Amino acid sequence: MAVGYVLINVEPGLEREVLEHIRDVEYVEDATLLFGDHDIIAKLIAPELGLIASTVVSKIRQINGVIHTKTLAGAEI
């Protein structure tokens, strides 16, 4: 299983709306509002990292109000 964390910036005032949409996306295990440099963090778990990447590009980035994402891939060591 692959784990990824996505840091998300959204348009001001749309944080809660975007959060609810993100929580409905396949592979999203958790999503939380943040204070600081990013507005939302989402944890994704999928069978492979490619599915996380494609989910970010085709689903999360397409949500109205999402301005920027940064994906961090979990590492097994």
N, CA, C and O atoms as a Maestro MAE file, in Angstrom:
{
 s_m_m2io_version
 :::
 2.0.0
}

f_m_ct {
 s_m_title
 :::
 protein
 m_atom[308] {
  # First column is atom index #
  i_m_mmod_type
  r_m_x_coord
  r_m_y_coord
  r_m_z_coord
  i_m_residue_number
  s_m_chain_name
  s_m_pdb_residue_name
  s_m_pdb_atom_name
  i_m_atomic_number
  :::
  1 25 0.829 -1.186 0.000 1 A "MET " " N  " 7
  2 3 0.000 0.000 0.000 1 A "MET " " CA " 6
  3 2 0.872 1.247 0.000 1 A "MET " " C  " 6
  4 15 1.931 1.275 0.628 1 A "MET " " O  " 8
  5 25 0.430 2.257 -0.695 2 A "ALA " " N  " 7
  6 3 1.129 3.538 -0.762 2 A "ALA " " CA " 6
  7 2 0.367 4.573 0.060 2 A "ALA " " C  " 6
  8 15 -0.863 4.578 0.108 2 A "ALA " " O  " 8
  9 25 1.132 5.443 0.701 3 A "VAL " " N  " 7
  10 3 0.543 6.527 1.484 3 A "VAL " " CA " 6
  11 2 1.064 7.846 0.949 3 A "VAL " " C  " 6
  12 15 2.254 7.988 0.668 3 A "VAL " " O  " 8
  13 25 0.171 8.804 0.812 4 A "GLY " " N  " 7
  14 3 0.559 10.139 0.388 4 A "GLY " " CA " 6
  15 2 -0.176 11.185 1.195 4 A "GLY " " C  " 6
  16 15 -1.311 10.980 1.626 4 A "GLY " " O  " 8
  17 25 0.483 12.302 1.392 5 A "TYR " " N  " 7
  18 3 -0.124 13.447 2.074 5 A "TYR " " CA " 6
  19 2 -0.157 14.593 1.081 5 A "TYR " " C  " 6
  20 15 0.836 14.871 0.409 5 A "TYR " " O  " 8
  21 25 -1.292 15.254 0.991 6 A "VAL " " N  " 7
  22 3 -1.442 16.344 0.042 6 A "VAL " " CA " 6
  23 2 -1.725 17.626 0.817 6 A "VAL " " C  " 6
  24 15 -2.717 17.723 1.540 6 A "VAL " " O  " 8
  25 25 -0.841 18.608 0.658 7 A "LEU " " N  " 7
  26 3 -1.030 19.933 1.233 7 A "LEU " " CA " 6
  27 2 -1.755 20.774 0.193 7 A "LEU " " C  " 6
  28 15 -1.332 20.844 -0.960 7 A "LEU " " O  " 8
  29 25 -2.845 21.408 0.599 8 A "ILE " " N  " 7
  30 3 -3.732 22.065 -0.357 8 A "ILE " " CA " 6
  31 2 -3.978 23.514 0.051 8 A "ILE " " C  " 6
  32 15 -4.257 23.804 1.215 8 A "ILE " " O  " 8
  33 25 -3.872 24.414 -0.916 9 A "ASN " " N  " 7
  34 3 -4.242 25.807 -0.723 9 A "ASN " " CA " 6
  35 2 -5.512 26.075 -1.520 9 A "ASN " " C  " 6
  36 15 -5.658 25.627 -2.657 9 A "ASN " " O  " 8
  37 25 -6.428 26.818 -0.898 10 A "VAL " " N  " 7
  38 3 -7.708 27.100 -1.548 10 A "VAL " " CA " 6
  39 2 -8.004 28.599 -1.521 10 A "VAL " " C  " 6
  40 15 -7.378 29.363 -0.787 10 A "VAL " " O  " 8
  41 25 -8.965 28.991 -2.336 11 A "GLU " " N  " 7
  42 3 -9.399 30.381 -2.356 11 A "GLU " " CA " 6
  43 2 -10.030 30.723 -1.005 11 A "GLU " " C  " 6
  44 15 -10.766 29.916 -0.438 11 A "GLU " " O  " 8
  45 25 -9.738 31.925 -0.493 12 A "PRO " " N  " 7
  46 3 -10.310 32.323 0.794 12 A "PRO " " CA " 6
  47 2 -11.830 32.207 0.807 12 A "PRO " " C  " 6
  48 15 -12.512 32.612 -0.135 12 A "PRO " " O  " 8
  49 25 -12.339 31.649 1.892 13 A "GLY " " N  " 7
  50 3 -13.778 31.499 2.057 13 A "GLY " " CA " 6
  51 2 -14.332 30.177 1.565 13 A "GLY " " C  " 6
  52 15 -15.486 29.852 1.845 13 A "GLY " " O  " 8
  53 25 -13.532 29.406 0.835 14 A "LEU " " N  " 7
  54 3 -14.011 28.137 0.293 14 A "LEU " " CA " 6
  55 2 -13.430 26.923 1.022 14 A "LEU " " C  " 6
  56 15 -13.586 25.792 0.562 14 A "LEU " " O  " 8
  57 25 -12.767 27.149 2.145 15 A "GLU " " N  " 7
  58 3 -12.083 26.071 2.842 15 A "GLU " " CA " 6
  59 2 -13.012 24.915 3.214 15 A "GLU " " C  " 6
  60 15 -12.708 23.759 2.917 15 A "GLU " " O  " 8
  61 25 -14.121 25.209 3.850 16 A "ARG " " N  " 7
  62 3 -15.031 24.138 4.287 16 A "ARG " " CA " 6
  63 2 -15.662 23.403 3.110 16 A "ARG " " C  " 6
  64 15 -15.807 22.181 3.142 16 A "ARG " " O  " 8
  65 25 -16.035 24.139 2.082 17 A "GLU " " N  " 7
  66 3 -16.633 23.527 0.890 17 A "GLU " " CA " 6
  67 2 -15.636 22.579 0.214 17 A "GLU " " C  " 6
  68 15 -15.987 21.454 -0.140 17 A "GLU " " O  " 8
  69 25 -14.407 23.035 0.041 18 A "VAL " " N  " 7
  70 3 -13.376 22.203 -0.575 18 A "VAL " " CA " 6
  71 2 -13.089 20.988 0.303 18 A "VAL " " C  " 6
  72 15 -12.935 19.879 -0.208 18 A "VAL " " O  " 8
  73 25 -13.017 21.186 1.612 19 A "LEU " " N  " 7
  74 3 -12.766 20.084 2.537 19 A "LEU " " CA " 6
  75 2 -13.805 18.975 2.368 19 A "LEU " " C  " 6
  76 15 -13.447 17.798 2.314 19 A "LEU " " O  " 8
  77 25 -15.062 19.331 2.288 20 A "GLU " " N  " 7
  78 3 -16.123 18.324 2.130 20 A "GLU " " CA " 6
  79 2 -15.972 17.559 0.819 20 A "GLU " " C  " 6
  80 15 -16.186 16.347 0.783 20 A "GLU " " O  " 8
  81 25 -15.609 18.250 -0.253 21 A "HIS " " N  " 7
  82 3 -15.399 17.576 -1.539 21 A "HIS " " CA " 6
  83 2 -14.210 16.620 -1.473 21 A "HIS " " C  " 6
  84 15 -14.265 15.505 -1.991 21 A "HIS " " O  " 8
  85 25 -13.141 17.072 -0.831 22 A "ILE " " N  " 7
  86 3 -11.946 16.230 -0.722 22 A "ILE " " CA " 6
  87 2 -12.259 14.967 0.070 22 A "ILE " " C  " 6
  88 15 -11.793 13.884 -0.285 22 A "ILE " " O  " 8
  89 25 -13.029 15.089 1.121 23 A "ARG " " N  " 7
  90 3 -13.376 13.923 1.948 23 A "ARG " " CA " 6
  91 2 -14.148 12.860 1.167 23 A "ARG " " C  " 6
  92 15 -14.160 11.694 1.561 23 A "ARG " " O  " 8
  93 25 -14.786 13.247 0.073 24 A "ASP " " N  " 7
  94 3 -15.557 12.315 -0.753 24 A "ASP " " CA " 6
  95 2 -14.726 11.649 -1.845 24 A "ASP " " C  " 6
  96 15 -15.217 10.748 -2.526 24 A "ASP " " O  " 8
  97 25 -13.475 12.074 -2.025 25 A "VAL " " N  " 7
  98 3 -12.626 11.545 -3.090 25 A "VAL " " CA " 6
  99 2 -12.117 10.146 -2.709 25 A "VAL " " C  " 6
  100 15 -11.709 9.904 -1.573 25 A "VAL " " O  " 8
  101 25 -12.152 9.243 -3.682 26 A "GLU " " N  " 7
  102 3 -11.643 7.887 -3.470 26 A "GLU " " CA " 6
  103 2 -10.182 7.933 -3.024 26 A "GLU " " C  " 6
  104 15 -9.406 8.748 -3.523 26 A "GLU " " O  " 8
  105 25 -9.814 7.081 -2.108 27 A "TYR " " N  " 7
  106 3 -8.480 6.931 -1.518 27 A "TYR " " CA " 6
  107 2 -8.183 7.946 -0.411 27 A "TYR " " C  " 6
  108 15 -7.176 7.804 0.282 27 A "TYR " " O  " 8
  109 25 -9.021 8.958 -0.226 28 A "VAL " " N  " 7
  110 3 -8.799 9.904 0.867 28 A "VAL " " CA " 6
  111 2 -9.264 9.261 2.160 28 A "VAL " " C  " 6
  112 15 -10.446 8.967 2.336 28 A "VAL " " O  " 8
  113 25 -8.309 9.047 3.069 29 A "GLU " " N  " 7
  114 3 -8.599 8.434 4.371 29 A "GLU " " CA " 6
  115 2 -8.941 9.487 5.414 29 A "GLU " " C  " 6
  116 15 -9.721 9.224 6.329 29 A "GLU " " O  " 8
  117 25 -8.364 10.675 5.284 30 A "ASP " " N  " 7
  118 3 -8.604 11.733 6.253 30 A "ASP " " CA " 6
  119 2 -8.270 13.068 5.599 30 A "ASP " " C  " 6
  120 15 -7.399 13.145 4.733 30 A "ASP " " O  " 8
  121 25 -8.964 14.109 6.017 31 A "ALA " " N  " 7
  122 3 -8.667 15.459 5.546 31 A "ALA " " CA " 6
  123 2 -8.990 16.424 6.684 31 A "ALA " " C  " 6
  124 15 -10.017 16.300 7.351 31 A "ALA " " O  " 8
  125 25 -8.092 17.388 6.891 32 A "THR " " N  " 7
  126 3 -8.194 18.292 8.029 32 A "THR " " CA " 6
  127 2 -7.881 19.718 7.604 32 A "THR " " C  " 6
  128 15 -6.972 19.953 6.807 32 A "THR " " O  " 8
  129 25 -8.650 20.682 8.148 33 A "LEU " " N  " 7
  130 3 -8.334 22.092 7.954 33 A "LEU " " CA " 6
  131 2 -7.106 22.442 8.769 33 A "LEU " " C  " 6
  132 15 -6.909 21.916 9.865 33 A "LEU " " O  " 8
  133 25 -6.273 23.335 8.231 34 A "LEU " " N  " 7
  134 3 -5.036 23.756 8.887 34 A "LEU " " CA " 6
  135 2 -4.997 25.266 9.045 34 A "LEU " " C  " 6
  136 15 -5.694 26.002 8.347 34 A "LEU " " O  " 8
  137 25 -4.165 25.712 9.980 35 A "PHE " " N  " 7
  138 3 -3.773 27.109 10.074 35 A "PHE " " CA " 6
  139 2 -2.306 27.158 9.668 35 A "PHE " " C  " 6
  140 15 -1.528 26.283 10.047 35 A "PHE " " O  " 8
  141 25 -1.926 28.168 8.905 36 A "GLY " " N  " 7
  142 3 -0.527 28.275 8.504 36 A "GLY " " CA " 6
  143 2 -0.376 28.429 7.011 36 A "GLY " " C  " 6
  144 15 -1.208 29.056 6.356 36 A "GLY " " O  " 8
  145 25 0.689 27.857 6.467 37 A "ASP " " N  " 7
  146 3 1.011 28.025 5.049 37 A "ASP " " CA " 6
  147 2 0.045 27.301 4.119 37 A "ASP " " C  " 6
  148 15 -0.093 27.679 2.956 37 A "ASP " " O  " 8
  149 25 -0.621 26.273 4.615 38 A "HIS " " N  " 7
  150 3 -1.554 25.489 3.804 38 A "HIS " " CA " 6
  151 2 -2.913 25.472 4.488 38 A "HIS " " C  " 6
  152 15 -3.009 25.641 5.704 38 A "HIS " " O  " 8
  153 25 -3.962 25.266 3.700 39 A "ASP " " N  " 7
  154 3 -5.324 25.317 4.231 39 A "ASP " " CA " 6
  155 2 -5.866 23.948 4.628 39 A "ASP " " C  " 6
  156 15 -6.640 23.837 5.579 39 A "ASP " " O  " 8
  157 25 -5.464 22.909 3.903 40 A "ILE " " N  " 7
  158 3 -5.995 21.562 4.125 40 A "ILE " " CA " 6
  159 2 -4.861 20.560 3.943 40 A "ILE " " C  " 6
  160 15 -3.988 20.744 3.095 40 A "ILE " " O  " 8
  161 25 -4.883 19.500 4.746 41 A "ILE " " N  " 7
  162 3 -4.016 18.358 4.504 41 A "ILE " " CA " 6
  163 2 -4.904 17.139 4.338 41 A "ILE " " C  " 6
  164 15 -5.849 16.936 5.101 41 A "ILE " " O  " 8
  165 25 -4.596 16.335 3.338 42 A "ALA " " N  " 7
  166 3 -5.354 15.105 3.084 42 A "ALA " " CA " 6
  167 2 -4.394 13.926 3.089 42 A "ALA " " C  " 6
  168 15 -3.296 13.996 2.536 42 A "ALA " " O  " 8
  169 25 -4.824 12.846 3.719 43 A "LYS " " N  " 7
  170 3 -4.049 11.602 3.713 43 A "LYS " " CA " 6
  171 2 -4.724 10.641 2.757 43 A "LYS " " C  " 6
  172 15 -5.914 10.355 2.887 43 A "LYS " " O  " 8
  173 25 -3.962 10.142 1.796 44 A "LEU " " N  " 7
  174 3 -4.473 9.181 0.830 44 A "LEU " " CA " 6
  175 2 -3.757 7.855 0.999 44 A "LEU " " C  " 6
  176 15 -2.545 7.815 1.209 44 A "LEU " " O  " 8
  177 25 -4.508 6.777 0.908 45 A "ILE " " N  " 7
  178 3 -3.947 5.431 0.925 45 A "ILE " " CA " 6
  179 2 -4.495 4.699 -0.286 45 A "ILE " " C  " 6
  180 15 -5.707 4.645 -0.494 45 A "ILE " " O  " 8
  181 25 -3.589 4.132 -1.089 46 A "ALA " " N  " 7
  182 3 -3.982 3.438 -2.313 46 A "ALA " " CA " 6
  183 2 -3.048 2.252 -2.529 46 A "ALA " " C  " 6
  184 15 -1.991 2.176 -1.904 46 A "ALA " " O  " 8
  185 25 -3.430 1.325 -3.410 47 A "PRO " " N  " 7
  186 3 -2.585 0.167 -3.675 47 A "PRO " " CA " 6
  187 2 -1.207 0.522 -4.233 47 A "PRO " " C  " 6
  188 15 -0.248 -0.223 -4.027 47 A "PRO " " O  " 8
  189 25 -1.098 1.647 -4.935 48 A "GLU " " N  " 7
  190 3 0.194 2.057 -5.498 48 A "GLU " " CA " 6
  191 2 0.254 3.570 -5.607 48 A "GLU " " C  " 6
  192 15 -0.773 4.243 -5.691 48 A "GLU " " O  " 8
  193 25 1.480 4.100 -5.605 49 A "LEU " " N  " 7
  194 3 1.691 5.543 -5.620 49 A "LEU " " CA " 6
  195 2 1.095 6.208 -6.864 49 A "LEU " " C  " 6
  196 15 0.631 7.346 -6.794 49 A "LEU " " O  " 8
  197 25 1.106 5.517 -7.984 50 A "GLY " " N  " 7
  198 3 0.538 6.082 -9.210 50 A "GLY " " CA " 6
  199 2 -0.929 6.445 -9.075 50 A "GLY " " C  " 6
  200 15 -1.387 7.419 -9.671 50 A "GLY " " O  " 8
  201 25 -1.668 5.668 -8.297 51 A "LEU " " N  " 7
  202 3 -3.081 5.977 -8.082 51 A "LEU " " CA " 6
  203 2 -3.252 7.243 -7.245 51 A "LEU " " C  " 6
  204 15 -4.188 8.015 -7.452 51 A "LEU " " O  " 8
  205 25 -2.345 7.442 -6.306 52 A "ILE " " N  " 7
  206 3 -2.394 8.676 -5.519 52 A "ILE " " CA " 6
  207 2 -2.108 9.873 -6.422 52 A "ILE " " C  " 6
  208 15 -2.818 10.878 -6.374 52 A "ILE " " O  " 8
  209 25 -1.076 9.763 -7.236 53 A "ALA " " N  " 7
  210 3 -0.723 10.856 -8.148 53 A "ALA " " CA " 6
  211 2 -1.867 11.182 -9.097 53 A "ALA " " C  " 6
  212 15 -2.198 12.351 -9.296 53 A "ALA " " O  " 8
  213 25 -2.469 10.157 -9.682 54 A "SER " " N  " 7
  214 3 -3.555 10.424 -10.628 54 A "SER " " CA " 6
  215 2 -4.790 10.975 -9.925 54 A "SER " " C  " 6
  216 15 -5.531 11.761 -10.514 54 A "SER " " O  " 8
  217 25 -5.021 10.581 -8.685 55 A "THR " " N  " 7
  218 3 -6.151 11.114 -7.920 55 A "THR " " CA " 6
  219 2 -5.956 12.595 -7.637 55 A "THR " " C  " 6
  220 15 -6.899 13.381 -7.731 55 A "THR " " O  " 8
  221 25 -4.734 12.971 -7.293 56 A "VAL " " N  " 7
  222 3 -4.452 14.386 -7.038 56 A "VAL " " CA " 6
  223 2 -4.695 15.204 -8.303 56 A "VAL " " C  " 6
  224 15 -5.343 16.250 -8.259 56 A "VAL " " O  " 8
  225 25 -4.176 14.728 -9.419 57 A "VAL " " N  " 7
  226 3 -4.286 15.480 -10.673 57 A "VAL " " CA " 6
  227 2 -5.719 15.502 -11.214 57 A "VAL " " C  " 6
  228 15 -6.214 16.558 -11.608 57 A "VAL " " O  " 8
  229 25 -6.379 14.355 -11.235 58 A "SER " " N  " 7
  230 3 -7.684 14.276 -11.902 58 A "SER " " CA " 6
  231 2 -8.877 14.560 -10.993 58 A "SER " " C  " 6
  232 15 -9.971 14.837 -11.483 58 A "SER " " O  " 8
  233 25 -8.680 14.494 -9.680 59 A "LYS " " N  " 7
  234 3 -9.807 14.717 -8.765 59 A "LYS " " CA " 6
  235 2 -9.604 15.945 -7.872 59 A "LYS " " C  " 6
  236 15 -10.398 16.885 -7.915 59 A "LYS " " O  " 8
  237 25 -8.546 15.935 -7.069 60 A "ILE " " N  " 7
  238 3 -8.372 17.004 -6.078 60 A "ILE " " CA " 6
  239 2 -8.102 18.354 -6.743 60 A "ILE " " C  " 6
  240 15 -8.716 19.356 -6.377 60 A "ILE " " O  " 8
  241 25 -7.203 18.388 -7.702 61 A "ARG " " N  " 7
  242 3 -6.894 19.662 -8.366 61 A "ARG " " CA " 6
  243 2 -8.067 20.212 -9.168 61 A "ARG " " C  " 6
  244 15 -8.090 21.398 -9.498 61 A "ARG " " O  " 8
  245 25 -9.034 19.368 -9.482 62 A "GLN " " N  " 7
  246 3 -10.189 19.796 -10.271 62 A "GLN " " CA " 6
  247 2 -11.313 20.375 -9.413 62 A "GLN " " C  " 6
  248 15 -12.285 20.903 -9.953 62 A "GLN " " O  " 8
  249 25 -11.201 20.287 -8.107 63 A "ILE " " N  " 7
  250 3 -12.236 20.812 -7.218 63 A "ILE " " CA " 6
  251 2 -12.215 22.338 -7.278 63 A "ILE " " C  " 6
  252 15 -11.161 22.964 -7.165 63 A "ILE " " O  " 8
  253 25 -13.390 22.918 -7.456 64 A "ASN " " N  " 7
  254 3 -13.511 24.370 -7.514 64 A "ASN " " CA " 6
  255 2 -12.981 24.986 -6.223 64 A "ASN " " C  " 6
  256 15 -13.407 24.613 -5.130 64 A "ASN " " O  " 8
  257 25 -12.060 25.919 -6.354 65 A "GLY " " N  " 7
  258 3 -11.489 26.602 -5.203 65 A "GLY " " CA " 6
  259 2 -10.077 26.170 -4.879 65 A "GLY " " C  " 6
  260 15 -9.366 26.881 -4.170 65 A "GLY " " O  " 8
  261 25 -9.649 25.017 -5.382 66 A "VAL " " N  " 7
  262 3 -8.276 24.565 -5.140 66 A "VAL " " CA " 6
  263 2 -7.329 25.407 -5.986 66 A "VAL " " C  " 6
  264 15 -7.487 25.510 -7.202 66 A "VAL " " O  " 8
  265 25 -6.346 26.004 -5.326 67 A "ILE " " N  " 7
  266 3 -5.377 26.860 -6.007 67 A "ILE " " CA " 6
  267 2 -4.078 26.115 -6.264 67 A "ILE " " C  " 6
  268 15 -3.512 26.205 -7.353 67 A "ILE " " O  " 8
  269 25 -3.598 25.372 -5.256 68 A "HIS " " N  " 7
  270 3 -2.269 24.741 -5.336 68 A "HIS " " CA " 6
  271 2 -2.248 23.493 -4.481 68 A "HIS " " C  " 6
  272 15 -2.876 23.445 -3.424 68 A "HIS " " O  " 8
  273 25 -1.524 22.479 -4.940 69 A "THR " " N  " 7
  274 3 -1.319 21.273 -4.135 69 A "THR " " CA " 6
  275 2 0.156 20.923 -4.098 69 A "THR " " C  " 6
  276 15 0.915 21.245 -5.011 69 A "THR " " O  " 8
  277 25 0.541 20.258 -3.028 70 A "LYS " " N  " 7
  278 3 1.885 19.711 -2.890 70 A "LYS " " CA " 6
  279 2 1.719 18.316 -2.317 70 A "LYS " " C  " 6
  280 15 1.164 18.141 -1.232 70 A "LYS " " O  " 8
  281 25 2.202 17.328 -3.051 71 A "THR " " N  " 7
  282 3 2.035 15.933 -2.635 71 A "THR " " CA " 6
  283 2 3.333 15.397 -2.059 71 A "THR " " C  " 6
  284 15 4.405 15.541 -2.648 71 A "THR " " O  " 8
  285 25 3.212 14.774 -0.889 72 A "LEU " " N  " 7
  286 3 4.347 14.165 -0.216 72 A "LEU " " CA " 6
  287 2 4.096 12.662 -0.182 72 A "LEU " " C  " 6
  288 15 3.066 12.211 0.319 72 A "LEU " " O  " 8
  289 25 5.028 11.900 -0.709 73 A "ALA " " N  " 7
  290 3 4.880 10.439 -0.759 73 A "ALA " " CA " 6
  291 2 5.489 9.830 0.498 73 A "ALA " " C  " 6
  292 15 6.609 10.163 0.884 73 A "ALA " " O  " 8
  293 25 4.738 8.935 1.129 74 A "GLY " " N  " 7
  294 3 5.261 8.211 2.279 74 A "GLY " " CA " 6
  295 2 6.354 7.242 1.835 74 A "GLY " " C  " 6
  296 15 6.277 6.660 0.753 74 A "GLY " " O  " 8
  297 25 7.368 7.076 2.677 75 A "ALA " " N  " 7
  298 3 8.501 6.203 2.342 75 A "ALA " " CA " 6
  299 2 8.552 5.029 3.299 75 A "ALA " " C  " 6
  300 15 8.355 5.184 4.504 75 A "ALA " " O  " 8
  301 25 8.817 3.855 2.753 76 A "GLU " " N  " 7
  302 3 9.045 2.682 3.571 76 A "GLU " " CA " 6
  303 2 10.548 2.478 3.668 76 A "GLU " " C  " 6
  304 15 11.226 2.331 2.651 76 A "GLU " " O  " 8
  305 25 11.067 2.470 4.886 77 A "ILE " " N  " 7
  306 3 12.520 2.267 5.053 77 A "ILE " " CA " 6
  307 2 12.793 1.136 6.034 77 A "ILE " " C  " 6
  308 15 13.951 0.818 6.302 77 A "ILE " " O  " 8
  :::
 }
 m_bond[307] {
  # First column is bond index #
  i_m_from
  i_m_to
  i_m_order
  :::
  1 1 2 1
  2 2 3 1
  3 3 4 2
  4 3 5 1
  5 5 6 1
  6 6 7 1
  7 7 8 2
  8 7 9 1
  9 9 10 1
  10 10 11 1
  11 11 12 2
  12 11 13 1
  13 13 14 1
  14 14 15 1
  15 15 16 2
  16 15 17 1
  17 17 18 1
  18 18 19 1
  19 19 20 2
  20 19 21 1
  21 21 22 1
  22 22 23 1
  23 23 24 2
  24 23 25 1
  25 25 26 1
  26 26 27 1
  27 27 28 2
  28 27 29 1
  29 29 30 1
  30 30 31 1
  31 31 32 2
  32 31 33 1
  33 33 34 1
  34 34 35 1
  35 35 36 2
  36 35 37 1
  37 37 38 1
  38 38 39 1
  39 39 40 2
  40 39 41 1
  41 41 42 1
  42 42 43 1
  43 43 44 2
  44 43 45 1
  45 45 46 1
  46 46 47 1
  47 47 48 2
  48 47 49 1
  49 49 50 1
  50 50 51 1
  51 51 52 2
  52 51 53 1
  53 53 54 1
  54 54 55 1
  55 55 56 2
  56 55 57 1
  57 57 58 1
  58 58 59 1
  59 59 60 2
  60 59 61 1
  61 61 62 1
  62 62 63 1
  63 63 64 2
  64 63 65 1
  65 65 66 1
  66 66 67 1
  67 67 68 2
  68 67 69 1
  69 69 70 1
  70 70 71 1
  71 71 72 2
  72 71 73 1
  73 73 74 1
  74 74 75 1
  75 75 76 2
  76 75 77 1
  77 77 78 1
  78 78 79 1
  79 79 80 2
  80 79 81 1
  81 81 82 1
  82 82 83 1
  83 83 84 2
  84 83 85 1
  85 85 86 1
  86 86 87 1
  87 87 88 2
  88 87 89 1
  89 89 90 1
  90 90 91 1
  91 91 92 2
  92 91 93 1
  93 93 94 1
  94 94 95 1
  95 95 96 2
  96 95 97 1
  97 97 98 1
  98 98 99 1
  99 99 100 2
  100 99 101 1
  101 101 102 1
  102 102 103 1
  103 103 104 2
  104 103 105 1
  105 105 106 1
  106 106 107 1
  107 107 108 2
  108 107 109 1
  109 109 110 1
  110 110 111 1
  111 111 112 2
  112 111 113 1
  113 113 114 1
  114 114 115 1
  115 115 116 2
  116 115 117 1
  117 117 118 1
  118 118 119 1
  119 119 120 2
  120 119 121 1
  121 121 122 1
  122 122 123 1
  123 123 124 2
  124 123 125 1
  125 125 126 1
  126 126 127 1
  127 127 128 2
  128 127 129 1
  129 129 130 1
  130 130 131 1
  131 131 132 2
  132 131 133 1
  133 133 134 1
  134 134 135 1
  135 135 136 2
  136 135 137 1
  137 137 138 1
  138 138 139 1
  139 139 140 2
  140 139 141 1
  141 141 142 1
  142 142 143 1
  143 143 144 2
  144 143 145 1
  145 145 146 1
  146 146 147 1
  147 147 148 2
  148 147 149 1
  149 149 150 1
  150 150 151 1
  151 151 152 2
  152 151 153 1
  153 153 154 1
  154 154 155 1
  155 155 156 2
  156 155 157 1
  157 157 158 1
  158 158 159 1
  159 159 160 2
  160 159 161 1
  161 161 162 1
  162 162 163 1
  163 163 164 2
  164 163 165 1
  165 165 166 1
  166 166 167 1
  167 167 168 2
  168 167 169 1
  169 169 170 1
  170 170 171 1
  171 171 172 2
  172 171 173 1
  173 173 174 1
  174 174 175 1
  175 175 176 2
  176 175 177 1
  177 177 178 1
  178 178 179 1
  179 179 180 2
  180 179 181 1
  181 181 182 1
  182 182 183 1
  183 183 184 2
  184 183 185 1
  185 185 186 1
  186 186 187 1
  187 187 188 2
  188 187 189 1
  189 189 190 1
  190 190 191 1
  191 191 192 2
  192 191 193 1
  193 193 194 1
  194 194 195 1
  195 195 196 2
  196 195 197 1
  197 197 198 1
  198 198 199 1
  199 199 200 2
  200 199 201 1
  201 201 202 1
  202 202 203 1
  203 203 204 2
  204 203 205 1
  205 205 206 1
  206 206 207 1
  207 207 208 2
  208 207 209 1
  209 209 210 1
  210 210 211 1
  211 211 212 2
  212 211 213 1
  213 213 214 1
  214 214 215 1
  215 215 216 2
  216 215 217 1
  217 217 218 1
  218 218 219 1
  219 219 220 2
  220 219 221 1
  221 221 222 1
  222 222 223 1
  223 223 224 2
  224 223 225 1
  225 225 226 1
  226 226 227 1
  227 227 228 2
  228 227 229 1
  229 229 230 1
  230 230 231 1
  231 231 232 2
  232 231 233 1
  233 233 234 1
  234 234 235 1
  235 235 236 2
  236 235 237 1
  237 237 238 1
  238 238 239 1
  239 239 240 2
  240 239 241 1
  241 241 242 1
  242 242 243 1
  243 243 244 2
  244 243 245 1
  245 245 246 1
  246 246 247 1
  247 247 248 2
  248 247 249 1
  249 249 250 1
  250 250 251 1
  251 251 252 2
  252 251 253 1
  253 253 254 1
  254 254 255 1
  255 255 256 2
  256 255 257 1
  257 257 258 1
  258 258 259 1
  259 259 260 2
  260 259 261 1
  261 261 262 1
  262 262 263 1
  263 263 264 2
  264 263 265 1
  265 265 266 1
  266 266 267 1
  267 267 268 2
  268 267 269 1
  269 269 270 1
  270 270 271 1
  271 271 272 2
  272 271 273 1
  273 273 274 1
  274 274 275 1
  275 275 276 2
  276 275 277 1
  277 277 278 1
  278 278 279 1
  279 279 280 2
  280 279 281 1
  281 281 282 1
  282 282 283 1
  283 283 284 2
  284 283 285 1
  285 285 286 1
  286 286 287 1
  287 287 288 2
  288 287 289 1
  289 289 290 1
  290 290 291 1
  291 291 292 2
  292 291 293 1
  293 293 294 1
  294 294 295 1
  295 295 296 2
  296 295 297 1
  297 297 298 1
  298 298 299 1
  299 299 300 2
  300 299 301 1
  301 301 302 1
  302 302 303 1
  303 303 304 2
  304 303 305 1
  305 305 306 1
  306 306 307 1
  307 307 308 2
  :::
 }
}
